[in-house]
Amino acid sequence: MSGQEKKSKTNLIYVVIGILTLVVAITGATFAYYTATATVNNVITGNMASIKFDINVAKKTNVDNTSGLIPMTNSMVQKAVSNASTKGICVDDNGNAVCQVYKITINNSSSAGMYFDGYVTLTGGSGTPTDYTTWGSTTATTMRWAQAFCTETSGNLASCTTAGTSTARQTDATGFTWTALGSNATSGLDKEEIIDTYANATKSATIQGNSYTIINKNYIRVSKHTGASYVQANDVTSALVYNQFLSPKDTSTSNDTGDSSTTFVDAQVYYIVVWLSETGTNQTAGSGVTNTPSTTANFFQGTVTFISAQGSEVTSRFGDYVAVTPDTKK
């Protein structure tokens, strides 16, 4: 065999090897691509454990399903949610629904303990708010929310209050006991308990032996969230909980649900009260008032988002038709 023939044969072998290598590389890339896109976005796999959690949002009050929801002043929120002994939770003395209560349950279904932040953001509503307008005028929502602490009997709300103890698993000796909302409103301004500053709503607490930032008081949220993702320092007006710790999933299912009085291990329950803030103007859908929807569909929407320390995120959305009674001219 001549030198030229040997050289051609050698080149051919290199070409074949190169083609096979390219096929393997393409196949590997294709496999990796499909593997990545098939992965659920709330699962992060590590060397020893998989981080996975789930949330459920359930509406617990139903008077507004038939009679609609009328605006309520912020200072009346505690009276409205603790009214179970008279007309009922979130029902005024005339039998009208003035707020709604939602139950949020989060379950750790992984083999690793985790920390997470939770946010609730409301949009929609009707008209321009009068209690908090500095962050926007025509686009500001009139919907408000705060954390509530409730007990249930056979799945039905038995009692609720806006006073309670922080749901974060903190072991700080000082504790974080929250007083009821509505006691600080003065001069009809009705906005003293709205907080939008990170430093005013948080404090350091010891959790699992280390120091973490947590929400240290209950307050009225105005949902001033405008970014693509949630950030603690920027989104305190939507914050439900910071650095909540959940233990790894255990074998018991009895501690996966309950109410505010339940001791949880790998799960946690939160309640929120949602209301339409009073503006002194007609907030009926289709009334022609600025920022008022033309129809009753999707009057307001809520987004519940939990983000783990590992970056995993789970989101649930809820919304409701809200009918309000027009102003009656005297």
Beta strands, then each sheet from edge to edge (+ up, - down):
strand 1: 43-45
strand 2: 50-59
strand 3: 100-108
strand 4: 114-124
strand 5: 143-153
strand 6: 156-161
strand 7: 164-165
strand 8: 177-178
strand 9: 202-207
strand 10: 210-215
strand 11: 239-246
strand 12: 267-276
strand 13: 300-308
strand 14: 313-320
sheet 1: 1+ 2- 3+ 12- 5+ 6-
sheet 2: 11+ 4- 13+ 14-
sheet 3: 7+ 8-
sheet 4: 9+ 10-
end
